[in-house]
Amino acid sequence: MSDTLSRRALNRAMLDRQLLLRRSKMTALEAVDHLAGLQAQAPNPPYFALWTRLHGFRQEDLASLLLDKSVVRIALMRGTVHLVTPSDALAWRPIVQPLYDRSVLGNTQHGPDIKGLDHQEIARTARKLLGERPLSSASLGAELAKHWEGVAPSSLVHVARALLPLVQIPPRGVWGKSGQPTYQTTGDWLGAEPDTAPSAEAMFRRYLAAFGPASVQDAQAWAGITKLGDVAERLRPELRTFRDENGRELFDLPEAPRPDPDTPAPARLLGPFDQTVLSYADRTRVISDEYRKVVITQNGLVKGTILVGGLVKGFWEIKTVKKAASVVITPFERVPKRDLDTLESSAHRLLAWAHPQAESHSVEIVAENLD
């Protein structure tokens, strides 16, 4: 009979593994590896993610890793860009490739335009072009359109992105830099191709180490692929199993930390697109279904959130006007004063870190939900 873990117990395990119970002294590179990568479809969220998790994190700590190729930005889990180590990029891209294969014709915008074309030939041509020099989406599309006249360049790029392991190279993702993504393949940027014999079992274990205990459905939601139940069954003899309060089976690594549910959870500011709210099928261990609909917008944007007692209880945003920068915190419900004080103090530190050149900093807490 499997032990039952309460929602609070699952929350504390997640917070511990996501470095949110206490700030870690890990390096930025160690944290990226430990966290199984960082959500990165926008340039700055990985920096906010590490700021809230690591002692003394500086923007250059991560920017330098991008510049020296110690980490890369690449489309992986859930069809979104992640910032990961090269070894994870090469190991995981083949495992999630079915997601990208389905997207070639399944995309309602591009599917009709590329139906009947030789997709592998498009990918081969794109690989050759990118081997000559890095290209933006617009430049790659223009070059591909020379070979497939009458086909929308954006649709040809859609095929290339789906079928090739494309890295967004710097300065994309470097704090303070701007510009559209520019691409190379892993072969050209890293000097290595994706693994030819990738291990879904190893990837499943990495997910559990960073997010567990979790169900097969949770792992599939994180990865964006199906059939991980077979992987879990192969691993079952070496994993621990539990049940959640609804009777769902959960898997975990035997020696992974599972803190006492009564462990205090400090109030935290989580950055936009933080993976804690995106990496489960059942996200109620960190955010209610009601609040999730506010935090994650219909067009897929994910607001910065506040954690109170380990759960999402509101959101925050930075506003800049001329030479002033402010953080506006909007709680969804009454928040204890001690937690509000912690959040306000964190917001001031965040402004000093993110906008050091601003002539004035301020923090506003929306008043209607004050305790």
Summary of the structure (lengths in Angstrom):
residues: 371
radius of gyration: 21.5
end to end distance: 42.7
largest distance: 64.1
contacts: 1205
relative contact order: 0.13
helix: 44%
strand: 19%
